[in-house]
């Protein structure tokens, strides 16, 4: 199972990478929205975890790219400090499958990843 983590905070990337690779997932990362967009156009992923606020392209644009441009059903988990209701609703309207606010528990993230991959 291959997961793309779209996140500009190095420590968050490392925490997610550490947890998910220990559980047997292959983790690829993109530290800005442009890199994330390029990777999504070039490769297949079983799940995408994205922050909302990143340089160049934000998480809402990443969700839009996956759902509307690439027409993929890849599960998407949004991981963000932005916890306002409008933004969360917008993420779900665009096609996000789950939403976690930072700071988050790596164990909770892992459970949500497993749930979405099994569901798929």
C-alpha positions in Angstrom: 0.0 0.0 0.0 1.4 3.3 -1.1 0.6 6.6 0.7 1.4 10.1 -0.3 1.8 12.6 2.5 1.4 16.3 1.4 2.8 18.3 4.2 5.2 21.3 4.5 6.2 20.7 8.2 9.2 18.4 8.2 8.6 17.1 11.8 5.0 16.2 10.9 6.2 14.3 7.8 8.7 12.4 9.8 6.2 11.5 12.5 3.7 10.2 9.9 6.4 8.4 7.9 7.8 6.7 11.0 4.4 5.5 12.2 3.1 4.3 8.8 6.3 2.6 7.6 6.5 0.7 10.8 3.0 -0.6 9.9 4.1 -1.8 6.5 3.0 1.1 4.3 5.2 2.6 1.6 5.3 6.4 2.3 6.1 9.0 -0.3 6.0 12.7 0.6 5.6 16.1 -1.0 6.6 19.2 1.0 4.5 21.6 -1.1 1.4 21.5 -3.3 3.3 21.7 -6.6 5.3 18.6 -5.8 2.2 16.9 -4.6 0.3 17.7 -7.8 3.1 16.4 -10.0 3.4 13.2 -8.0 -0.4 12.6 -8.2 -0.3 13.0 -11.9 2.6 10.6 -12.4 2.0 7.9 -9.8 -0.8 5.8 -8.3 -1.4 6.0 -4.5 -3.7 4.0 -2.3 -4.3 6.9 0.0 -3.4 10.6 0.3 -2.9 12.6 3.5 -2.8 16.3 2.9 -2.4 19.5 4.9 -4.6 22.4 3.8 -2.1 25.2 4.0 1.0 24.5 1.9 3.2 26.6 -0.4 2.0 26.9 -4.1 -1.1 24.7 -4.0 -3.2 24.0 -0.9 -5.0 20.9 0.3 -8.4 21.9 -1.1 -6.8 22.2 -4.6 -5.1 18.8 -4.1 -8.5 17.2 -3.3 -10.0 19.0 -6.3 -7.2 17.6 -8.5 -7.7 14.0 -7.3 -11.5 14.1 -7.6 -12.3 16.3 -10.6 -9.2 16.5 -12.8 -7.8 13.0 -12.3 -11.2 11.4 -11.6 -9.8 9.2 -8.9 -11.5 7.6 -5.9 -8.2 7.6 -3.9 -9.1 8.1 -0.2 -8.0 11.5 1.2 -7.4 12.4 4.8 -7.0 16.1 5.5 -4.7 16.9 8.4 -4.7 20.6 9.3 -4.4 23.2 12.0 -7.4 24.9 10.3 -10.3 23.7 12.3 -13.0 26.1 11.3 -16.3 24.6 10.2 -16.4 26.3 6.8 -13.1 24.9 5.7 -13.9 21.4 7.0 -17.3 21.4 5.1 -15.5 22.6 1.9 -13.0 19.8 2.2 -15.8 17.2 2.5 -17.7 18.8 -0.3 -14.7 18.5 -2.6 -14.4 14.8 -1.7 -12.2 14.4 1.4 -12.9 11.2 3.3 -11.7 12.2 6.7 -10.4 15.2 8.6 -8.0 15.4 11.6 -6.9 18.6 13.3 -3.4 19.2 14.4 -1.9 18.4 16.8 -3.0 14.8 16.2 -2.3 11.3 17.5 -0.2 9.1 15.2 -2.1 6.1 16.5 -5.4 7.7 15.6 -4.1 8.6 12.2 -3.0 5.0 11.7 -6.5 3.7 12.6 -8.1 6.1 10.2 -5.7 5.1 7.4 -6.4 1.3 8.0 -10.2 2.0 8.0 -10.1 3.9 4.7 -7.8 1.3 3.0 -10.0 -1.6 4.2 -13.2 0.3 3.1 -11.7 0.8 -0.4 
